[in-house]
Amino acid sequence: MKNVKVATIGTVTSIISLVMVGVWLLVTLFVGKEHNLLGLAWASVTQLNIPVLGTLPVLPLETLYLMALVDISSTSNLFIIFGLTVATFLVFAAGGVMLGYGFYRIYRQEQSTMSLIASLFLIFGFGLLAIIMPLGAFPQTIISPWTFLFYYHFSLLFPLTQFTLGFGFGVSLAAFALIALVVYAILGTTVIVIRDRTPKPDLMLAAGILTIIGGILLLGIVGIILLFVAYILLSLVFNELEK
């Protein structure tokens, strides 16, 4: 089979993108923890008249400024997450689309229906992820607790806002997991079905099994590692198909 060089490049691109996905997961988890701020709880309880204790004291001016700086820091971190998400899933999608083109070439030469199905799911599925994930990661704005504290202390609304990943980010993650599960299940099945038409059927069998399992466990280190190995095996097979 000739004309599968694009697929070879696609597997290499996918290998790189999986490393980026791993980094993206770690950074996202780290930034997410920064929003568990003690001041948010304090901002609420200072407005309550608690029996015996009475009303808790308003925070000092220096603490208010420090909280505002924390807000601004969290905002910049979330925009870093957004930029990293865009870069990661553009590369991720590019690898999947190029791999899909490779399976389309196999379909054209071998008339394999499974190859055509895999091609369509790879191209449209990964293309959809390149849109869904950046949309979900774009920071959303809520009223900052520090804005409320400034207003309470100065009787003046200070224009500070707090940014969050929001509910849309969770929806995007769920969509990502579902789409990836379906696409990788079809890809793995296709690789297993057409393995005898390739010069490395054993490698294709191993790659297909790893792809299916890796797709199920994708949002975890184990799944990423399995897919990483599967893509390496696929790159070796596509490299042989070029000769």
C-alpha positions in Angstrom: 0.0 0.0 0.0 1.4 3.4 -1.0 0.5 7.0 -0.3 0.2 6.5 3.5 3.0 8.9 4.4 0.4 11.3 5.8 -0.8 8.6 8.2 2.8 8.0 9.3 3.2 11.7 10.1 -0.2 11.6 11.8 0.9 8.8 14.2 4.0 10.7 15.1 1.9 13.9 15.6 -0.5 11.9 17.8 2.4 10.6 19.9 3.5 14.2 20.5 -0.1 15.2 21.2 -0.5 12.5 23.9 2.5 13.9 25.8 0.7 17.3 25.5 -2.5 15.8 26.8 -0.7 14.4 29.8 0.8 17.8 30.6 -2.6 19.4 30.1 -4.2 17.1 32.5 -1.6 17.7 35.2 -1.7 21.5 34.8 -5.5 21.5 34.8 -5.7 19.6 38.0 -3.1 21.8 39.6 -4.9 25.1 38.6 -8.2 23.7 39.7 -7.0 23.3 43.3 -6.2 27.0 43.5 -9.9 27.9 43.6 -10.5 26.3 47.0 -9.8 29.7 48.7 -10.3 30.2 52.4 -11.3 33.8 51.8 -14.4 32.7 49.9 -15.8 31.1 53.0 -14.7 34.0 55.2 -16.4 36.5 52.8 -19.7 34.7 53.6 -19.4 34.2 57.3 -18.4 37.9 58.0 -21.9 38.9 57.0 -23.6 36.6 59.5 -24.6 37.4 63.0 -23.5 34.2 64.8 -25.1 33.5 68.2 -22.7 34.2 71.1 -19.9 35.3 68.8 -21.8 38.0 67.1 -20.6 39.4 63.8 -17.1 38.4 62.8 -14.7 41.2 62.0 -14.2 42.5 58.5 -10.8 41.6 57.1 -8.0 44.2 57.3 -7.3 46.3 54.2 -4.0 44.6 53.5 -5.7 41.2 53.4 -8.3 42.5 51.0 -5.6 43.7 48.6 -3.9 40.3 48.9 -7.1 38.5 48.1 -7.5 40.7 45.0 -4.0 39.7 43.9 -5.0 36.1 44.3 -8.0 36.7 42.1 -5.8 38.2 39.4 -3.3 35.4 39.6 -6.0 32.8 39.3 -7.3 34.6 36.2 -4.0 34.5 34.4 -3.6 30.8 35.3 -6.9 30.0 33.7 -6.1 31.8 30.5 -2.9 29.8 30.5 -5.1 26.7 30.7 -7.1 28.0 27.8 -4.1 28.6 25.6 -2.7 25.2 26.5 -6.0 23.5 25.7 -6.2 25.2 22.3 -2.6 24.1 21.4 -3.0 20.6 22.8 -6.2 19.7 21.1 -5.3 21.3 17.7 -2.2 19.0 17.7 -4.4 16.1 18.9 -6.9 16.7 16.2 -4.3 17.2 13.5 -2.8 13.8 14.3 -6.2 12.1 14.3 -7.2 13.7 11.0 -4.0 12.7 9.3 -4.4 9.1 10.6 -7.9 9.2 9.2 -6.6 10.1 5.8 -4.3 7.1 6.0 -7.2 4.8 6.6 -9.1 6.4 3.7 -6.1 5.5 1.5 -6.3 1.9 2.7 -10.1 1.9 1.9 -9.4 3.2 -1.6 -6.9 0.5 -2.3 -8.3 -2.4 -0.4 -12.1 -1.6 -0.4 -12.2 -2.2 3.3 -15.5 -0.8 4.7 -14.1 -0.8 8.3 -11.2 1.4 7.0 -13.7 3.9 5.6 -15.7 4.0 8.9 -12.5 4.5 10.9 -11.4 7.3 8.5 -14.7 9.2 8.9 -14.8 8.8 12.7 -11.2 9.9 13.1 -11.6 12.9 10.9 -14.9 14.2 12.2 -14.4 13.0 15.8 -11.0 14.6 16.3 -12.1 17.7 14.4 -15.0 18.0 16.8 -12.7 17.7 19.8 -10.6 20.6 18.5 -13.7 22.8 18.9 -15.3 21.4 22.0 -12.4 21.4 24.3 -11.3 25.1 23.8 -14.9 26.2 24.2 -15.2 24.4 27.5 -11.9 25.7 28.8 -12.6 29.3 28.1 -12.7 31.1 31.5 -16.2 32.2 32.7 -16.7 35.2 34.9 -18.5 35.3 38.2 -18.8 38.0 40.9 -15.7 37.9 43.0 -16.0 37.5 46.8 -13.3 40.1 47.0 -15.5 42.6 45.1 -18.1 42.1 47.7 -15.6 42.7 50.5 -14.4 45.8 48.9 -17.9 47.1 48.5 -18.7 46.3 52.2 -15.5 48.0 53.4 -15.5 51.1 51.2 -19.2 51.4 50.2 -17.8 51.4 46.6 -18.0 48.7 44.0 -14.4 47.9 42.9 -14.5 46.3 39.5 -12.8 42.9 40.3 -14.1 39.6 39.0 -13.2 36.0 39.6 -12.7 33.6 36.7 -13.6 29.9 36.8 -13.5 27.0 34.4 -17.3 26.7 34.9 -19.8 23.9 34.3 -19.0 24.0 30.5 -15.5 22.6 31.2 -17.0 19.5 32.9 -19.4 19.0 29.9 -16.5 19.3 27.5 -14.5 16.7 29.4 -17.5 14.3 29.4 -17.9 14.9 25.6 -14.2 14.4 25.1 -14.3 11.0 27.0 -17.3 9.8 25.1 -16.1 10.8 21.6 -12.6 9.4 22.3 -14.1 6.1 23.6 -16.2 5.7 20.4 -13.4 6.7 18.0 -10.7 4.6 19.6 -13.0 1.6 19.9 -13.7 1.8 16.1 -10.0 2.5 15.3 -8.9 -0.4 17.4 -11.5 -2.8 15.9 -10.5 -1.7 12.4 -6.8 -2.2 13.0 -7.5 -5.7 14.2 -9.8 -6.5 11.3 -7.4 -5.3 8.6 -4.2 -6.7 10.2 -3.8 -9.5 7.7 -3.6 -7.0 4.9 -0.5 -5.4 6.4 3.1 -6.6 6.5 3.0 -6.6 10.3 -0.2 -8.3 11.5 1.2 -9.0 14.9 2.0 -5.4 15.5 -1.5 -4.4 14.2 -3.2 -6.9 16.6 -1.3 -5.5 19.6 -1.9 -1.9 18.4 -5.7 -2.6 18.1 -6.0 -4.1 21.5 -4.0 -1.3 23.2 -6.1 1.3 21.3 -9.4 -0.1 22.6 -8.2 -0.3 26.2 -6.4 3.0 26.0 -9.5 4.7 24.7 -11.5 3.4 27.7 -8.8 4.7 30.1 -7.9 7.8 28.2 -8.5 10.4 31.0 -5.7 8.8 33.1 -2.0 8.1 32.9 -2.4 4.4 32.1 -4.7 5.1 29.1 -2.3 7.7 27.7 0.6 5.3 28.0 -1.3 2.5 26.2 -2.3 4.8 23.4 1.3 6.1 23.2 2.6 2.5 22.6 -0.3 1.8 20.2 0.6 4.8 18.1 4.3 3.8 18.0 3.2 0.4 16.7 1.0 1.9 14.1 3.7 4.2 13.0 6.0 1.2 12.4 3.3 -0.5 10.3 2.5 2.6 8.2 6.2 3.0 7.7 6.3 -0.5 6.2 3.3 0.2 4.1 5.1 3.2 2.5 7.8 0.9 1.1 
